[in-house]
Amino acid sequence: MATSPEKADRLQSILGADPSLFREAVNIGEQGNYLVKHRVRGRDILLSPTYYAENSRLYADLVVSNGADKIKAILTALSESQGIPLQIVQQEKRIGDLPLGLEDLSLIRRLAEDGAVKPPRIDTSHAGQNYFLFTPTPNGAAMAPTKRDIYEKAMAVVAALRQGQYLPAAYAIRSPLAVAKSLRSNKKLKKSTTEFVEQYRDVALKGIGRIIKGDGGFSHFQLIDTEENLEAMDIAVSLLEGDEHRGLEVDKNVGDALRADEPYVESLIASAELRKNAVIVGDESQRQLDLLMLG
């Protein structure tokens, strides 16, 4: 259950558990808030709230519709390709070595639309609007509220690097991991390009760094050296390594909050925009806000 929700009857069968003891174990898990049960289309679905704290009912519904094995396969593939652009997944019909059919692509899009797989967004003049897919809460844990902003920053960094890897204007990033490690250790990206402003705009808006403009339309990126930003970079490196970051704290007092829907704000906005293009701020107001934030 740490990797995928399960149908209660299937899990009982797999374990070979006595029905009455199994029901008692489920009741204890629910009372202790380390297990969530949803009734969906006449089936009981069990989830680990530490991994599926956000939008657990959606996962329960998807397990009934598509099966736990399918959900697990997709989430496993995403965990090994954190930040992959949705556009690339749709075009290539695969995530890494996992081939995807039309039903799988629809499933992934629904995950993104409903905010289960958090999709940061980057807009560029050469590649248009793109969303970048991530798995749910990393390390199978419900994060303390103080860590959510840090993880948002890490996702923004990974999305910017994936943009340069998959959807560059001219020259692709060969190793996003190497670039992330360089930014973490050197506090800046040395090579100036004309794509930096668009590519790292959201990273700068989140206060991770500054875009320093140079001659000839070229710019480079300078990391703002704070404890939170360095931690965000550590998480970004771990995400690119396909390894779950071990520094994300679990809030020991979440209790019932483990069951609550507390999606990441920035990513939820991106999710909503996949369903409809709502105008939140006018173009001119947004431009002035961006200029203010970017300095």
Secondary structure, DSSP 4 states (H G I P E B T S, - for coil): --SS-EEHHHHHHHHT--HHHHHHHHHHHHHTTS-EEEEETTEEEEE-TTTS-SSHHHHHHHHHHH-HHHHHHHHHHHHTSTTEEHHHHHHHTEETTEE--HHHHHHHHHHHHTTSS---EEEETTTEEEEEE--SSGGGSPBPHHHHHHHHHHHHHHHHHHHHHHS-SSS--S-HHHHHHHHHHHSEEEEEETTHHHHTHHHHHTTSEEEEE-GGG-EEEEE---HHHHHHHHHHHHHHTT---S-PPB-TT-GGGGGS----HHHHHHHHHHH-----S-HHHHHHHHHHHH-
